[in-house]
Amino acid sequence: MDTAQKVAIVTGASRGIGAALVAAYRGLGYAVTATARSIGTSSDPEVLAVPSNVAEPGAGARVVGATMDRFGRIDTLVNNAGLFVSKAFTEYTDADYESVVGVNVRGFFEVSRSAIAAMLSRDGGGHVVNISTSLVDNADARVTGALASLTKGGLNAVTKSLAIEYATLGIRVNTIALGVIRSSMHPTDTDGAMAALHPVRRMGEVDDVVRAVLYLEQAPFVTGEISHVDGGQSAGH
């Protein structure tokens, strides 16, 4: 039995969902590499803070390399870093496209490629969790976010592809598809517009996301799953 301390990488870890996931994995006893464009050092010796823009070529190798140098292994990667720009489709600029695709797709590719390679370098497998949106499957006329659907839809598709590719090698790949979560992007909902997007008539909380990720972490028979944490959006309106 592998009794060594497990290690997780969390991207977009400086605040909100990412910061909460760092704490949650520490609560499971994992060492954690926390990465974001701007992130301060941690007083916890089992948390390695690595400033990095995951959209930049080579960023994934740097984050994974730093993790391996410090902790010697990688068991889980949570691709939490993401960018959402809400505009009418024809108003998106080339810069918007580059930014959103850079973080949501290139960032996933960068870190996942290197992390999976590290997982394959030893026996024991691993787990990749992606953060997506329910808008991929359930478009809403009240939310203009075609670039989110374009990029996060790719994550949903590659989740299933990678889950099958690595199923016999012990690496699981899953995705959490979110509704609107109360965060720095949506700290309040004074007029109830965000709550109204969900059949349960409330926004999601960061803890709702953390619980879903931790469920998948501790569900070894689950892979290739797109798990909706969206207050019923995926079921209908």
C-alpha positions as CSV (number, residue, x, y, z in Angstrom):
1,M,0.0,0.0,0.0
2,D,1.2,3.5,-0.9
3,T,1.4,5.3,2.4
4,A,3.4,8.4,1.2
5,Q,1.8,11.8,1.4
6,K,-0.2,12.6,-1.7
7,V,0.2,15.8,-3.6
8,A,-2.2,18.0,-5.5
9,I,-1.8,21.0,-7.8
10,V,-4.5,23.6,-7.9
11,T,-4.5,26.3,-10.6
12,G,-6.2,29.7,-10.1
13,A,-5.4,29.2,-6.4
14,S,-5.0,32.7,-5.1
15,R,-8.6,33.3,-4.2
16,G,-12.2,32.0,-4.3
17,I,-12.7,28.4,-5.3
18,G,-9.0,27.8,-5.9
19,A,-7.9,29.0,-2.4
20,A,-10.7,27.0,-0.8
21,L,-9.6,23.9,-2.7
22,V,-6.0,24.3,-1.4
23,A,-7.4,24.3,2.1
24,A,-9.6,21.4,1.4
25,Y,-6.8,19.2,0.1
26,R,-4.6,20.2,3.0
27,G,-7.5,19.0,5.2
28,L,-7.2,15.6,3.4
29,G,-3.6,15.5,4.3
30,Y,-2.3,16.3,0.9
31,A,0.7,18.6,0.2
32,V,-0.4,21.2,-2.3
33,T,1.1,23.3,-5.1
34,A,-0.9,26.5,-5.4
35,T,-0.4,28.4,-8.6
36,A,-1.9,31.7,-10.0
37,R,-0.6,34.7,-11.8
38,S,-0.1,36.5,-8.5
39,I,0.2,34.4,-5.4
40,G,2.0,35.0,-2.1
41,T,4.1,32.5,-0.3
42,S,2.5,30.3,2.3
43,S,3.5,29.9,5.9
44,D,2.5,26.2,5.6
45,P,5.5,24.1,4.6
46,E,3.2,21.7,2.8
47,V,1.9,24.4,0.5
48,L,4.2,25.5,-2.4
49,A,3.1,28.7,-4.0
50,V,4.2,29.1,-7.6
51,P,3.4,32.3,-9.5
52,S,2.6,31.4,-13.0
53,N,0.4,32.4,-16.0
54,V,-0.9,29.0,-17.2
55,A,-1.6,30.4,-20.6
56,E,2.1,30.9,-21.3
57,P,4.0,28.1,-23.2
58,G,6.2,26.3,-20.7
59,A,4.1,27.2,-17.7
60,G,2.9,23.7,-17.1
61,A,6.4,22.3,-17.1
62,R,7.6,24.9,-14.6
63,V,4.7,24.3,-12.2
64,V,5.0,20.5,-12.4
65,G,8.8,20.6,-12.2
66,A,8.6,22.8,-9.1
67,T,6.1,20.4,-7.6
68,M,8.3,17.3,-8.3
69,D,11.4,19.1,-7.0
70,R,9.6,19.9,-3.7
71,F,7.3,16.9,-3.1
72,G,8.5,14.2,-5.5
73,R,5.1,13.2,-6.9
74,I,1.8,14.4,-8.2
75,D,-1.5,12.6,-7.4
76,T,-4.2,15.2,-8.4
77,L,-4.4,18.2,-10.6
78,V,-7.4,20.6,-10.3
79,N,-7.6,22.8,-13.4
80,N,-9.5,25.6,-11.7
81,A,-8.0,28.6,-13.5
82,G,-10.5,30.0,-15.9
83,L,-11.6,33.2,-17.6
84,F,-15.2,34.3,-18.4
85,V,-15.9,37.3,-20.6
86,S,-19.6,38.1,-21.1
87,K,-20.3,39.9,-24.4
88,A,-22.4,39.6,-27.5
89,F,-20.6,37.2,-29.9
90,T,-19.9,39.9,-32.5
91,E,-18.4,42.2,-29.9
92,Y,-15.6,39.9,-28.9
93,T,-12.2,41.2,-29.9
94,D,-9.2,39.2,-30.9
95,A,-7.7,40.1,-27.6
96,D,-10.7,38.6,-25.8
97,Y,-10.3,35.4,-27.8
98,E,-6.6,35.1,-27.1
99,S,-7.2,35.7,-23.4
100,V,-10.0,33.3,-22.9
101,V,-8.6,30.5,-25.1
102,G,-5.2,31.1,-23.5
103,V,-6.4,30.5,-20.0
104,N,-9.2,28.0,-20.5
105,V,-7.6,25.8,-23.2
106,R,-3.9,26.5,-23.4
107,G,-3.8,26.6,-19.6
108,F,-5.5,23.2,-19.3
109,F,-3.2,21.7,-21.9
110,E,0.0,23.1,-20.4
111,V,-0.5,21.9,-16.9
112,S,-2.4,18.7,-17.7
113,R,0.2,17.4,-20.2
114,S,3.0,17.8,-17.7
115,A,1.0,16.6,-14.7
116,I,-0.2,13.4,-16.4
117,A,3.3,12.7,-17.5
118,A,4.4,12.9,-13.9
119,M,1.6,10.7,-12.8
120,L,2.6,8.1,-15.4
121,S,6.2,8.1,-14.1
122,R,5.3,6.0,-11.1
123,D,2.8,3.4,-10.1
124,G,-0.3,4.6,-8.4
125,G,-2.1,6.6,-11.1
126,G,-3.7,10.0,-10.5
127,H,-6.7,12.2,-10.9
128,V,-7.4,15.3,-13.1
129,V,-10.4,17.5,-12.3
130,N,-11.5,20.3,-14.6
131,I,-13.8,23.2,-13.8
132,S,-16.4,23.9,-16.6
133,T,-19.8,25.5,-16.9
134,S,-23.3,24.2,-17.4
135,L,-23.7,26.8,-20.2
136,V,-21.9,24.2,-22.4
137,D,-25.0,21.9,-22.3
138,N,-27.7,24.4,-21.5
139,A,-27.4,27.7,-23.3
140,D,-29.3,30.6,-21.7
141,A,-30.5,33.7,-23.5
142,R,-29.9,35.7,-20.4
143,V,-26.1,34.9,-20.4
144,T,-24.0,35.9,-23.3
145,G,-20.8,33.9,-23.0
146,A,-20.0,32.1,-26.3
147,L,-16.3,32.0,-25.6
148,A,-16.9,30.2,-22.3
149,S,-19.1,27.6,-24.1
150,L,-16.5,27.3,-26.9
151,T,-13.6,26.7,-24.5
152,K,-15.2,24.9,-21.6
153,G,-17.0,22.7,-24.1
154,G,-13.6,21.5,-25.2
155,L,-12.8,20.6,-21.6
156,N,-15.9,18.5,-21.3
157,A,-15.0,16.7,-24.5
158,V,-11.4,16.1,-23.6
159,T,-12.4,14.9,-20.1
160,K,-14.1,11.9,-21.7
161,S,-11.3,11.3,-24.2
162,L,-8.6,11.3,-21.6
163,A,-10.6,9.2,-19.1
164,I,-10.8,6.5,-21.7
165,E,-7.2,6.9,-22.9
166,Y,-5.8,6.5,-19.3
167,A,-8.5,4.2,-17.8
168,T,-6.2,1.2,-17.6
169,L,-3.3,3.2,-16.3
170,G,-5.0,4.3,-13.2
171,I,-5.5,8.0,-14.1
172,R,-9.1,9.3,-13.7
173,V,-10.3,12.5,-15.4
174,N,-13.5,14.3,-14.3
175,T,-15.1,17.7,-14.7
176,I,-17.3,19.8,-12.5
177,A,-19.7,22.0,-14.5
178,L,-20.9,25.0,-12.5
179,G,-23.7,27.4,-12.4
180,V,-23.1,30.9,-11.0
181,I,-21.0,30.7,-7.8
182,R,-20.8,33.5,-5.3
183,S,-17.2,34.7,-5.6
184,S,-15.2,37.8,-6.3
185,M,-16.8,37.9,-9.8
186,H,-20.3,37.7,-8.3
187,P,-19.9,38.7,-4.6
188,T,-23.5,39.8,-4.2
189,D,-26.9,39.4,-6.0
190,T,-28.9,42.3,-4.7
191,D,-31.5,42.1,-7.5
192,G,-31.7,38.4,-7.5
193,A,-30.8,38.1,-11.2
194,M,-28.0,35.5,-10.6
195,A,-30.2,33.4,-8.3
196,A,-33.0,33.5,-10.9
197,L,-30.7,31.7,-13.4
198,H,-31.0,28.5,-11.2
199,P,-34.2,26.5,-10.6
200,V,-33.3,26.3,-6.9
201,R,-33.4,30.2,-6.9
202,R,-30.0,30.8,-5.3
203,M,-26.4,31.2,-6.4
204,G,-24.0,28.4,-5.6
205,E,-21.4,28.8,-2.8
206,V,-17.7,28.0,-3.0
207,D,-18.3,25.2,-0.5
208,D,-20.7,23.6,-3.0
209,V,-17.9,23.3,-5.5
210,V,-15.4,22.1,-2.9
211,R,-17.7,19.3,-1.8
212,A,-18.2,18.1,-5.3
213,V,-14.4,18.1,-6.0
214,L,-13.7,16.2,-2.8
215,Y,-16.4,13.6,-3.7
216,L,-14.7,12.9,-7.0
217,E,-11.4,12.8,-5.3
218,Q,-12.7,10.0,-3.1
219,A,-14.7,8.1,-5.7
220,P,-12.2,5.7,-7.4
221,F,-14.8,4.1,-9.6
222,V,-15.8,7.5,-11.2
223,T,-14.1,8.7,-14.3
224,G,-15.1,10.5,-17.5
225,E,-17.9,12.2,-15.5
226,I,-19.3,15.7,-16.1
227,S,-20.8,16.5,-12.7
228,H,-23.2,19.4,-12.7
229,V,-23.1,21.7,-9.6
230,D,-25.6,24.2,-10.9
231,G,-28.7,24.4,-8.9
232,G,-30.6,22.4,-11.4
233,Q,-29.7,24.4,-14.6
234,S,-28.7,21.2,-16.4
235,A,-32.1,19.7,-15.7
236,G,-34.1,22.5,-17.2
237,H,-36.1,25.7,-16.4
